[in-house]
Amino acid sequence: MEEDMNFQHHQFNRYKYIIENIKDVVWEMTKDFVFTFVSPNVKEMTGYDAGDLIGHKMPEFLAEESRNQFINQSMPRVQKRIDGDSEEIILYDVQFVCKNGFVKWFEVSSKPMFEEERFIGYIGTTRDITEKKEYESQLKTYINELKVMNNKLEKMATLDALTGVYNRRKFNDDLNLVIKDKENHNISFSLIFFDIDHFKMINDRYGHKMGDLILRHISDLVLMNIRKTDRLFRWGGEEFIIILNGSELEDARKVAGKIRSVIQEHDFGIGQKITISLGVGEYKPNENTDQVIIRLDKALFEAKSKGRNRVVSC
C-alpha cells in the first residue's frame, strides 16, 4: 500500500514538473468555458496569475473579433465533437488580451472531457504563436507586393510604352490563343492591319514629338470605336493590328471603314487631315500566324498602292 502511494506521489510530482516547465499552458474548463485549472506558466505568457483566470470564462479574455469568431465558428465545431461526429482534437487561433493590454495570438488545442459518457468540460493547451502570425503577416504583405510588381512587369512586357495599347509580343500570344479557340469552338475572327499614310512626312514637318502625340490620339480613337472584346496592338512604328473576336469578314470591313472615316474627320491640330490605309481579312482554317500576317500585309500594300485612305479586304 505504501509502495503504491509512493508511486502515485512520484507520478504526481512528475506530471506537476512537466506541466510547470513546458512552454505551453495547460488548462481545464467547464462545459460553459469557465477555467477550473490553469498551469502556473500562464503568468509568463499573459501576465495573469493562474488564480486570475480560474473562475472566469475564457471568452472574456479574448479580443472582440476573436470572441465573435469563437462563438460563430469554433463553438459549432466543439458541439460537433461533443456529439461524436468527429474524433479530431479541436484547433483554433484566438487573439488574447494580456494583463498589460497587449494582444497576443494563441493557438488553442482542446478536447472535450466525458465522465461516464456525460460531457463535463474541456481540457487543452494554449501556445503563443504571435511571432508566427507576424511572420505570416509579413509574408502575406511580401507576396502581395510581389503580385503587384509582377502585374506591373507583365503590363510592361505586353503594353506599348508610347501608346498604352498592346504590343507585338502580346499580339503573337493572343493570335495563337484565338486560333486555338477557332479550332476548338469554330468561332470566327477577323483582323485589321493598318498604318498612317505619309507618317514620315508628318514627323519631318511637325517633329517627332507631334508624331508621338498623333500615334497616341489614333490609338485612343480606335479604342473608342471597337468593342471591349476586340484588341488593338501596335505592330511597330505607325503600323497597328486589331483582332476582332467573333467577327466575319463583312463585319470587319464595316469596322475598318468606320475607323478610317473617324480618323480622316478628326482634327489633330496640325492644319491638315491625317488618313490611314487598312487591310482586312478573316482568319482561314489551318493558317499559321505568319500566313495571316502575310495576307493582311498584301491587302494593306494594295490599299496604299491604290491611293491610300481606303480599305482592301483579302
Secondary structure, DSSP 8 states (H G I E B T S, - for coil): -HHHHHHHHHHHHHHHHHHHHSSSEEEEEETT-BEEEE-TTHHHHHS--HHHHTTSBGGGGB-HHHHHHIIIIIHHHHHHHHTTS--S-EEEEEEEE-TTS-EEEEEEEEEEEEETTEEEEEEEEEEE-HHHHHHHHHHHHHHHHHHHHHHHHHHHHHB-TTT-SB-HHHHHHHHHHHHHHHHHH---EEEEEEEETTHHHHHHHH-HHHHHHHHHHHHHHHHHTS-TTSEEEEEETTEEEEEEET--HHHHHHHHHHHHHHHHH---SSSS---EEEEEEE--TT--HHHHHHHHHHHHHHHHHTTSS-EEE-
